[in-house]
Amino acid sequence: MNIEFRLKLIYNMPMGDKENKFIGDQKFLLDHRKGMAAKYKNLAVGDVSFFSLLKFELITTLFSGIPGGLGLFLRKLFFPSLFKKTGKGVVFGKQMTIRHPRKIEIGNGVVFDDNTVLDAKGDNNRGIVMGDNILVGRNTIISCKGGDIEIGDYSNIGPNNTLISESTLKIGKYVFTAGHSYLIAGGNHSFDKKDQPIWFQPSTSKGGIFIDDDIWIGAQSTILDGVKIGTGTVIGAASLVLKSIPSFSVAAGSPAQVIKKR
């Protein structure tokens, strides 16, 4: 059976039979039985009331784009009510993208720079949990795709980082990730079937990513699913981390190898 014919079968079958073929939000967004309002609500705030959606829309529309000190003040005043938990002294930058805020917990003294993304979507996940005194750099994406993300106290997530979890992504305390770092927990596609598009084959996980305390991850590094990085480790810039790194190591390269011990 060639791929074109198989695709025709998939797209023409009833949606109930098709649901397992689609990945993440696509399953819901491609269901023609759902109206646009229901689809948007599911994408933006999840399975909550339309009153909660209205509140979300009003707050984000009115205050998200206001520049300067006035914008910081108004977001500090109104944004906390969107989240499951918000500590004291949290700073919300301009033009943040927020999804499923009722599954996001934020500790004290957390600072979000402009254009950051917080997306906790998922059917049965806990979502995003952030400790105290964390700095999230500009344009950084922290996104759950059905998984969980946890970031410990005093960590610094650099600008233009991408953190994605379909299983578990756990970052400890005093962790510094430099710019353009990429961490993806889960989301590996099976590709065993040659007569079926990879897009329709199951997503798999090797157990998530676990970053211990006091770790420096260099700029443009990539850390993939199934990796644990031990306490006190340094990852060199532009490294590709495919396997776990023991504590108090200096590792670099593509793939990353331990080059010395601290």
BALOBA-1460 file (C-alpha; in Angstrom, 3 decimals):
// residues 262
<rec num="1" residu="m" x="0.000" y="0.000" z="0.000"/>
<rec num="2" residu="n" x="1.628" y="3.257" z="-1.048"/>
<rec num="3" residu="i" x="1.696" y="6.358" z="1.147"/>
<rec num="4" residu="e" x="-0.700" y="8.413" z="-1.016"/>
<rec num="5" residu="f" x="-3.380" y="5.728" z="-0.874"/>
<rec num="6" residu="r" x="-2.925" y="5.268" z="2.880"/>
<rec num="7" residu="l" x="-3.284" y="9.022" z="3.458"/>
<rec num="8" residu="k" x="-6.546" y="9.032" z="1.527"/>
<rec num="9" residu="l" x="-7.849" y="6.222" z="3.734"/>
<rec num="10" residu="i" x="-6.846" y="8.072" z="6.902"/>
<rec num="11" residu="y" x="-8.384" y="11.392" z="5.921"/>
<rec num="12" residu="n" x="-11.621" y="9.815" z="4.707"/>
<rec num="13" residu="m" x="-12.207" y="7.538" z="7.700"/>
<rec num="14" residu="p" x="-14.589" y="8.661" z="10.500"/>
<rec num="15" residu="m" x="-12.937" y="10.934" z="13.043"/>
<rec num="16" residu="g" x="-13.381" y="8.397" z="15.831"/>
<rec num="17" residu="d" x="-11.144" y="5.950" z="13.948"/>
<rec num="18" residu="k" x="-8.758" y="8.703" z="12.973"/>
<rec num="19" residu="e" x="-8.114" y="10.219" z="16.396"/>
<rec num="20" residu="n" x="-5.167" y="8.030" z="17.294"/>
<rec num="21" residu="k" x="-3.461" y="8.885" z="14.019"/>
<rec num="22" residu="f" x="-2.979" y="12.532" z="14.816"/>
<rec num="23" residu="i" x="-0.415" y="14.074" z="17.117"/>
<rec num="24" residu="g" x="-1.147" y="16.415" z="20.038"/>
<rec num="25" residu="d" x="-3.341" y="19.392" z="19.204"/>
<rec num="26" residu="q" x="-3.783" y="18.287" z="15.603"/>
<rec num="27" residu="k" x="-6.207" y="15.586" z="16.752"/>
<rec num="28" residu="f" x="-8.494" y="18.224" z="18.226"/>
<rec num="29" residu="l" x="-7.991" y="20.975" z="15.658"/>
<rec num="30" residu="l" x="-8.743" y="18.673" z="12.720"/>
<rec num="31" residu="d" x="-11.991" y="17.398" z="14.258"/>
<rec num="32" residu="h" x="-14.650" y="19.065" z="12.101"/>
<rec num="33" residu="r" x="-17.323" y="18.247" z="14.668"/>
<rec num="34" residu="k" x="-15.867" y="20.938" z="16.929"/>
<rec num="35" residu="g" x="-16.598" y="24.640" z="16.423"/>
<rec num="36" residu="m" x="-13.902" y="27.283" z="16.174"/>
<rec num="37" residu="a" x="-14.718" y="28.686" z="19.623"/>
<rec num="38" residu="a" x="-14.334" y="25.277" z="21.277"/>
<rec num="39" residu="k" x="-11.065" y="24.661" z="19.446"/>
<rec num="40" residu="y" x="-9.650" y="28.027" z="20.505"/>
<rec num="41" residu="k" x="-10.702" y="27.516" z="24.120"/>
<rec num="42" residu="n" x="-9.019" y="24.110" z="24.202"/>
<rec num="43" residu="l" x="-5.823" y="25.538" z="22.724"/>
<rec num="44" residu="a" x="-5.678" y="28.661" z="24.905"/>
<rec num="45" residu="v" x="-6.956" y="27.680" z="28.335"/>
<rec num="46" residu="g" x="-7.930" y="24.007" z="28.208"/>
<rec num="47" residu="d" x="-11.016" y="22.353" z="29.623"/>
<rec num="48" residu="v" x="-12.366" y="25.259" z="31.652"/>
<rec num="49" residu="s" x="-15.469" y="27.429" z="31.491"/>
<rec num="50" residu="f" x="-16.089" y="30.024" z="28.798"/>
<rec num="51" residu="f" x="-16.095" y="32.610" z="31.614"/>
<rec num="52" residu="s" x="-12.470" y="31.676" z="32.308"/>
<rec num="53" residu="l" x="-11.710" y="32.065" z="28.616"/>
<rec num="54" residu="l" x="-13.340" y="35.503" z="28.603"/>
<rec num="55" residu="k" x="-11.273" y="36.566" z="31.627"/>
<rec num="56" residu="f" x="-8.108" y="35.278" z="29.948"/>
<rec num="57" residu="e" x="-8.911" y="37.151" z="26.732"/>
<rec num="58" residu="l" x="-9.647" y="40.446" z="28.486"/>
<rec num="59" residu="i" x="-6.515" y="40.424" z="30.644"/>
<rec num="60" residu="t" x="-4.091" y="39.356" z="27.933"/>
<rec num="61" residu="t" x="-5.599" y="41.650" z="25.293"/>
<rec num="62" residu="l" x="-5.706" y="44.735" z="27.501"/>
<rec num="63" residu="f" x="-2.350" y="44.448" z="29.258"/>
<rec num="64" residu="s" x="0.012" y="42.151" z="27.342"/>
<rec num="65" residu="g" x="1.338" y="44.741" z="24.887"/>
<rec num="66" residu="i" x="1.606" y="47.831" z="27.091"/>
<rec num="67" residu="p" x="5.251" y="48.967" z="27.133"/>
<rec num="68" residu="g" x="7.379" y="50.433" z="29.904"/>
<rec num="69" residu="g" x="6.782" y="50.683" z="33.616"/>
<rec num="70" residu="l" x="3.028" y="51.060" z="33.233"/>
<rec num="71" residu="g" x="2.802" y="47.728" z="31.439"/>
<rec num="72" residu="l" x="4.938" y="45.998" z="34.062"/>
<rec num="73" residu="f" x="2.757" y="47.407" z="36.824"/>
<rec num="74" residu="l" x="-0.547" y="46.417" z="35.193"/>
<rec num="75" residu="r" x="0.629" y="42.907" z="34.360"/>
<rec num="76" residu="k" x="1.916" y="42.461" z="37.903"/>
<rec num="77" residu="l" x="-1.545" y="43.475" z="39.087"/>
<rec num="78" residu="f" x="-3.713" y="41.378" z="36.750"/>
<rec num="79" residu="f" x="-1.686" y="38.458" z="35.374"/>
<rec num="80" residu="p" x="-1.375" y="36.471" z="38.666"/>
<rec num="81" residu="s" x="-5.096" y="35.733" z="38.626"/>
<rec num="82" residu="l" x="-4.633" y="33.699" z="35.454"/>
<rec num="83" residu="f" x="-2.283" y="31.117" z="36.967"/>
<rec num="84" residu="k" x="-2.740" y="28.223" z="39.358"/>
<rec num="85" residu="k" x="-0.195" y="29.792" z="41.690"/>
<rec num="86" residu="t" x="1.857" y="32.989" z="41.560"/>
<rec num="87" residu="g" x="4.373" y="34.083" z="44.178"/>
<rec num="88" residu="k" x="5.368" y="37.581" z="45.225"/>
<rec num="89" residu="g" x="7.396" y="39.952" z="43.105"/>
<rec num="90" residu="v" x="6.874" y="38.211" z="39.759"/>
<rec num="91" residu="v" x="7.688" y="40.325" z="36.675"/>
<rec num="92" residu="f" x="5.809" y="39.652" z="33.432"/>
<rec num="93" residu="g" x="7.415" y="41.031" z="30.272"/>
<rec num="94" residu="k" x="5.651" y="42.402" z="27.235"/>
<rec num="95" residu="q" x="3.912" y="40.235" z="24.613"/>
<rec num="96" residu="m" x="4.120" y="36.952" z="26.501"/>
<rec num="97" residu="t" x="2.253" y="33.967" z="25.058"/>
<rec num="98" residu="i" x="0.395" y="32.061" z="27.764"/>
<rec num="99" residu="r" x="-1.435" y="28.756" z="27.274"/>
<rec num="100" residu="h" x="-3.288" y="26.659" z="29.872"/>
<rec num="101" residu="p" x="-2.330" y="28.994" z="32.760"/>
<rec num="102" residu="r" x="-4.344" y="27.000" z="35.317"/>
<rec num="103" residu="k" x="-1.591" y="24.371" z="35.092"/>
<rec num="104" residu="i" x="1.272" y="26.802" z="35.704"/>
<rec num="105" residu="e" x="2.802" y="27.437" z="39.149"/>
<rec num="106" residu="i" x="5.252" y="30.333" z="39.576"/>
<rec num="107" residu="g" x="7.353" y="30.959" z="42.674"/>
<rec num="108" residu="n" x="8.551" y="34.218" z="44.240"/>
<rec num="109" residu="g" x="10.744" y="36.704" z="42.407"/>
<rec num="110" residu="v" x="10.503" y="35.098" z="38.960"/>
<rec num="111" residu="v" x="11.260" y="37.410" z="36.019"/>
<rec num="112" residu="f" x="9.969" y="36.792" z="32.485"/>
<rec num="113" residu="d" x="11.535" y="38.904" z="29.746"/>
<rec num="114" residu="d" x="9.576" y="40.053" z="26.678"/>
<rec num="115" residu="n" x="8.112" y="37.601" z="24.152"/>
<rec num="116" residu="t" x="8.461" y="34.513" z="26.324"/>
<rec num="117" residu="v" x="6.106" y="31.534" z="25.919"/>
<rec num="118" residu="l" x="4.551" y="29.546" z="28.775"/>
<rec num="119" residu="d" x="2.490" y="26.677" z="27.413"/>
<rec num="120" residu="a" x="1.289" y="23.949" z="29.819"/>
<rec num="121" residu="k" x="-1.056" y="22.099" z="27.470"/>
<rec num="122" residu="g" x="-1.826" y="18.433" z="27.962"/>
<rec num="123" residu="d" x="-4.733" y="16.211" z="28.934"/>
<rec num="124" residu="n" x="-3.413" y="14.622" z="32.126"/>
<rec num="125" residu="n" x="-0.158" y="16.414" z="32.908"/>
<rec num="126" residu="r" x="0.701" y="18.593" z="35.894"/>
<rec num="127" residu="g" x="2.117" y="21.310" z="33.643"/>
<rec num="128" residu="i" x="4.829" y="23.848" z="34.497"/>
<rec num="129" residu="v" x="6.208" y="24.324" z="38.015"/>
<rec num="130" residu="m" x="8.759" y="27.070" z="38.628"/>
<rec num="131" residu="g" x="10.648" y="27.729" z="41.860"/>
<rec num="132" residu="d" x="11.849" y="31.050" z="43.277"/>
<rec num="133" residu="n" x="14.120" y="33.713" z="41.806"/>
<rec num="134" residu="i" x="14.255" y="32.349" z="38.267"/>
<rec num="135" residu="l" x="15.103" y="34.495" z="35.243"/>
<rec num="136" residu="v" x="13.642" y="33.530" z="31.859"/>
<rec num="137" residu="g" x="15.299" y="35.275" z="28.913"/>
<rec num="138" residu="r" x="13.697" y="37.006" z="25.975"/>
<rec num="139" residu="n" x="12.013" y="34.885" z="23.275"/>
<rec num="140" residu="t" x="12.343" y="31.672" z="25.285"/>
<rec num="141" residu="i" x="9.742" y="28.924" z="24.804"/>
<rec num="142" residu="i" x="8.731" y="26.688" z="27.716"/>
<rec num="143" residu="s" x="6.189" y="24.276" z="26.287"/>
<rec num="144" residu="c" x="4.497" y="21.113" z="27.488"/>
<rec num="145" residu="k" x="3.154" y="18.773" z="24.851"/>
<rec num="146" residu="g" x="1.392" y="16.552" z="27.326"/>
<rec num="147" residu="g" x="4.446" y="16.357" z="29.608"/>
<rec num="148" residu="d" x="5.709" y="18.259" z="32.647"/>
<rec num="149" residu="i" x="8.413" y="20.888" z="33.136"/>
<rec num="150" residu="e" x="9.961" y="21.780" z="36.484"/>
<rec num="151" residu="i" x="12.597" y="24.482" z="37.031"/>
<rec num="152" residu="g" x="14.371" y="24.896" z="40.381"/>
<rec num="153" residu="d" x="15.264" y="27.977" z="42.421"/>
<rec num="154" residu="y" x="17.811" y="30.548" z="41.212"/>
<rec num="155" residu="s" x="18.035" y="29.098" z="37.723"/>
<rec num="156" residu="n" x="18.667" y="31.302" z="34.694"/>
<rec num="157" residu="i" x="17.055" y="30.170" z="31.444"/>
<rec num="158" residu="g" x="18.804" y="32.146" z="28.727"/>
<rec num="159" residu="p" x="17.352" y="34.033" z="25.762"/>
<rec num="160" residu="n" x="15.998" y="32.149" z="22.754"/>
<rec num="161" residu="n" x="15.944" y="28.830" z="24.602"/>
<rec num="162" residu="t" x="13.464" y="26.090" z="23.700"/>
<rec num="163" residu="l" x="12.276" y="23.696" z="26.423"/>
<rec num="164" residu="i" x="9.761" y="21.078" z="25.266"/>
<rec num="165" residu="s" x="8.390" y="18.121" z="27.207"/>
<rec num="166" residu="e" x="6.222" y="15.200" z="26.195"/>
<rec num="167" residu="s" x="7.292" y="13.320" z="29.335"/>
<rec num="168" residu="t" x="9.411" y="14.903" z="32.119"/>
<rec num="169" residu="l" x="11.861" y="17.787" z="31.909"/>
<rec num="170" residu="k" x="13.300" y="18.595" z="35.323"/>
<rec num="171" residu="i" x="15.879" y="21.341" z="35.901"/>
<rec num="172" residu="g" x="17.441" y="21.723" z="39.334"/>
<rec num="173" residu="k" x="18.630" y="24.742" z="41.303"/>
<rec num="174" residu="y" x="21.346" y="27.173" z="40.193"/>
<rec num="175" residu="v" x="21.235" y="26.007" z="36.585"/>
<rec num="176" residu="f" x="22.326" y="28.404" z="33.855"/>
<rec num="177" residu="t" x="21.464" y="27.769" z="30.215"/>
<rec num="178" residu="a" x="23.088" y="30.139" z="27.744"/>
<rec num="179" residu="g" x="21.359" y="31.505" z="24.636"/>
<rec num="180" residu="h" x="19.789" y="29.317" z="21.965"/>
<rec num="181" residu="s" x="19.890" y="26.124" z="24.047"/>
<rec num="182" residu="y" x="17.443" y="23.373" z="23.084"/>
<rec num="183" residu="l" x="16.098" y="20.736" z="25.483"/>
<rec num="184" residu="i" x="13.478" y="18.256" z="24.297"/>
<rec num="185" residu="a" x="12.115" y="15.520" z="26.583"/>
<rec num="186" residu="g" x="10.219" y="12.916" z="24.594"/>
<rec num="187" residu="g" x="8.772" y="13.491" z="21.162"/>
<rec num="188" residu="n" x="10.841" y="10.864" z="19.372"/>
<rec num="189" residu="h" x="8.886" y="9.374" z="16.501"/>
<rec num="190" residu="s" x="8.806" y="5.730" z="15.646"/>
<rec num="191" residu="f" x="9.644" y="5.192" z="11.975"/>
<rec num="192" residu="d" x="9.479" y="1.405" z="11.703"/>
<rec num="193" residu="k" x="6.681" y="1.326" z="9.109"/>
<rec num="194" residu="k" x="7.780" y="2.355" z="5.639"/>
<rec num="195" residu="d" x="4.228" y="2.365" z="4.230"/>
<rec num="196" residu="q" x="3.009" y="4.892" z="6.815"/>
<rec num="197" residu="p" x="4.097" y="8.554" z="7.095"/>
<rec num="198" residu="i" x="6.300" y="9.172" z="10.123"/>
<rec num="199" residu="w" x="3.798" y="11.877" z="11.108"/>
<rec num="200" residu="f" x="1.221" y="9.156" z="11.896"/>
<rec num="201" residu="q" x="3.558" y="6.797" z="13.763"/>
<rec num="202" residu="p" x="3.632" y="6.765" z="17.580"/>
<rec num="203" residu="s" x="5.612" y="9.287" z="19.584"/>
<rec num="204" residu="t" x="7.973" y="7.647" z="22.068"/>
<rec num="205" residu="s" x="10.055" y="8.708" z="25.076"/>
<rec num="206" residu="k" x="13.345" y="7.515" z="26.548"/>
<rec num="207" residu="g" x="12.403" y="8.701" z="30.043"/>
<rec num="208" residu="g" x="12.758" y="12.480" z="29.937"/>
<rec num="209" residu="i" x="15.569" y="14.886" z="30.838"/>
<rec num="210" residu="f" x="16.932" y="15.431" z="34.354"/>
<rec num="211" residu="i" x="19.312" y="18.322" z="35.008"/>
<rec num="212" residu="d" x="20.772" y="18.313" z="38.536"/>
<rec num="213" residu="d" x="21.850" y="21.398" z="40.541"/>
<rec num="214" residu="d" x="24.652" y="23.857" z="39.763"/>
<rec num="215" residu="i" x="25.030" y="23.225" z="36.036"/>
<rec num="216" residu="w" x="26.161" y="25.499" z="33.205"/>
<rec num="217" residu="i" x="24.930" y="24.671" z="29.716"/>
<rec num="218" residu="g" x="26.784" y="26.552" z="26.973"/>
<rec num="219" residu="a" x="25.203" y="28.492" z="24.119"/>
<rec num="220" residu="q" x="23.533" y="26.602" z="21.274"/>
<rec num="221" residu="s" x="23.679" y="23.276" z="23.094"/>
<rec num="222" residu="t" x="21.096" y="20.562" z="22.437"/>
<rec num="223" residu="i" x="20.053" y="18.033" z="25.078"/>
<rec num="224" residu="l" x="17.858" y="15.164" z="23.944"/>
<rec num="225" residu="d" x="15.484" y="12.767" z="25.645"/>
<rec num="226" residu="g" x="16.835" y="10.142" z="28.032"/>
<rec num="227" residu="v" x="19.710" y="12.282" z="29.339"/>
<rec num="228" residu="k" x="20.652" y="12.991" z="32.952"/>
<rec num="229" residu="i" x="23.312" y="15.600" z="33.717"/>
<rec num="230" residu="g" x="24.918" y="15.262" z="37.140"/>
<rec num="231" residu="t" x="25.522" y="17.981" z="39.720"/>
<rec num="232" residu="g" x="28.188" y="20.588" z="39.073"/>
<rec num="233" residu="t" x="28.683" y="19.785" z="35.388"/>
<rec num="234" residu="v" x="29.631" y="22.163" z="32.572"/>
<rec num="235" residu="i" x="28.405" y="21.544" z="29.019"/>
<rec num="236" residu="g" x="30.455" y="23.314" z="26.358"/>
<rec num="237" residu="a" x="28.909" y="25.566" z="23.726"/>
<rec num="238" residu="a" x="27.283" y="23.953" z="20.674"/>
<rec num="239" residu="s" x="27.325" y="20.497" z="22.272"/>
<rec num="240" residu="l" x="24.919" y="17.718" z="21.326"/>
<rec num="241" residu="v" x="24.167" y="15.697" z="24.467"/>
<rec num="242" residu="l" x="22.847" y="12.253" z="23.600"/>
<rec num="243" residu="k" x="23.959" y="10.330" z="26.709"/>
<rec num="244" residu="s" x="24.021" y="11.057" z="30.433"/>
<rec num="245" residu="i" x="26.956" y="13.022" z="31.856"/>
<rec num="246" residu="p" x="28.296" y="12.258" z="35.374"/>
<rec num="247" residu="s" x="28.588" y="14.858" z="38.134"/>
<rec num="248" residu="f" x="31.417" y="17.418" z="38.195"/>
<rec num="249" residu="s" x="32.355" y="16.831" z="34.575"/>
<rec num="250" residu="v" x="33.229" y="19.143" z="31.717"/>
<rec num="251" residu="a" x="31.696" y="17.779" z="28.515"/>
<rec num="252" residu="a" x="31.720" y="19.130" z="24.968"/>
<rec num="253" residu="g" x="31.367" y="18.129" z="21.358"/>
<rec num="254" residu="s" x="28.864" y="16.550" z="18.996"/>
<rec num="255" residu="p" x="28.128" y="14.080" z="20.405"/>
<rec num="256" residu="a" x="29.199" y="15.419" z="23.809"/>
<rec num="257" residu="q" x="32.023" y="13.586" z="25.574"/>
<rec num="258" residu="v" x="33.584" y="14.156" z="28.998"/>
<rec num="259" residu="i" x="36.874" y="15.991" z="28.378"/>
<rec num="260" residu="k" x="37.878" y="16.452" z="32.014"/>
<rec num="261" residu="k" x="36.647" y="16.312" z="35.597"/>
<rec num="262" residu="r" x="36.191" y="19.328" z="37.846"/>
